[in-house]
Amino acid sequence: MADGTSFYITTPIFYVNDAPHIGHAYTEVAADVLARWHRQAGDPTWFLTGTDEHGQKILRTATANGVSPKEWADKLVSESWYPLLDTIDISNDDFIRTTEERHETNVQLFLQRLYDAGFIYTGEFEGYYCVGCEEYKQESDLVTGTGEYVGQPVCAIHSKPVELLKESNYFFRMSDFADRLLALYEERPDFVQPESARNEVIQFVRQGLKDLSISRSTFDWGIKVPWDDTHVVYVWFDALLNYITAAGYGSDDEAFAKRWPATQIVGKDILRFHAVIWPAMLMAAGLDVPQRVFGHGWLLVGGEKMSKSKLTGIAPNEITDTFGSDAFRYYFMRAIAFGQDGSFSWEDLSARYQAELANGFGNLASRVVAMITRYFEGVVPPEGEPTEADLAIRAAVAAAATDADVAIERLAIQDAITSIWRIVDDLNGYITVQEPWVLAKDEEQRERLGTVLYTAAEGLRALAVLLSPFMPKATETLWTALGGADALGPLTAQPVRDAGTWGQLPAGTTVNGLEALFPRIEATNE
Ligand SMILES: [Zn+2]
């Protein structure tokens, strides 16, 4: 937020070594909801995602598949990663691949600047390396293997043996930055979030930092070190720089100044890279550190972290083919507190789909549009003098809009959607109590009937606007049904921070028929 209002958000860039699973999609959706919210609030917004294509792991996978690493990356990006973004409706502004020239050139520029400033030296290094993590491991990060690897030291994340490597490498003087990092965490308590993640990072840095080996000479799939082409840049050092090379570092200073620093969403397993190494690199280069680094939790399936290597990976389209992309987006944002681990189950997904989306929201929308069609020939009636019940709905809508915006500022996505959903619940209760179908039988109650249906329609107007960042397709359908596009313009142009202001949908607007927003699902995935 360099100028106080702009919003630059990033996801981690994903390794192209395998196909996307729902854990990746979860991260993308969270960042997308935040980006769409800010865009709809009128904040200059820029949303970056991409792929990490260098390193030994990719080289090995490509070789095993009989292709060059670049061919491997091209194939995975076009067949898996771009389609993922369509599958779950991601509105990214840019997609960076670390094999692009705009990235490689400016990684070299960055490195050369650090070298010239004396932050890089030559040294010997020996340690246990996990190729899965692309990281040297401390002894405390290792556990004793079981099964196939019984008795061997294995990576705690990958459950696979580590390799003892010895290299002559270039080192980044990261140890110089421990005090400055601790001061940063102190001065800006929201720099690392959530709180549990922040505490862990502080504990880690308090133990002191070692210098970081930032080059490799045992393989050549990477960006060449500019002053020594027998070395390639360590893949993490290369990958982290995507957040600035894509934003214009080295190529478009004006764009870079506007965008950087970013809000950075990462999985908690890579939090240290983003909350320790990354700000130290930026400090060394004299650049701003990120706006904030948020470590979200893991998705658990049957109690285990979602990952393809553990065979619990579920492809996002397995869910969207049945439930649709909106339900996917809603489910993960609603069911899991952002920042904590969350369990995925088909049963929970099906239950929430039926209760909350189909019966709660979808049915509400269908009934209200149908009653306006039946009782007022499809024209939104004017509202008369409001009763206490009507005023309660107005107050609920205003409160939901305010609470949701405050929650989004805190990156508390689940709180935001929970606040908005109070409108759904309150409107359903309101209609049950007001019984418009009874009012419709009495000509004397014509004005009252109009007030009730106006209140319901205007509540739906607010819901469409507020839920648009979460469920872009269903809300677009609802917007059309409400006649919103003709009366008020495109849905995504409705300022989300004004959504709680009552009375925006003009009486006299013509509604259109509404198919079920969330159709009944017959076959269940058991
Ligand atoms: Zn590992």
Residues whose N, C-alpha, C, O or C-beta is under 5 A from the ligand:
A	BS01	ZN	C130 G132 C133 C155 I157 H158
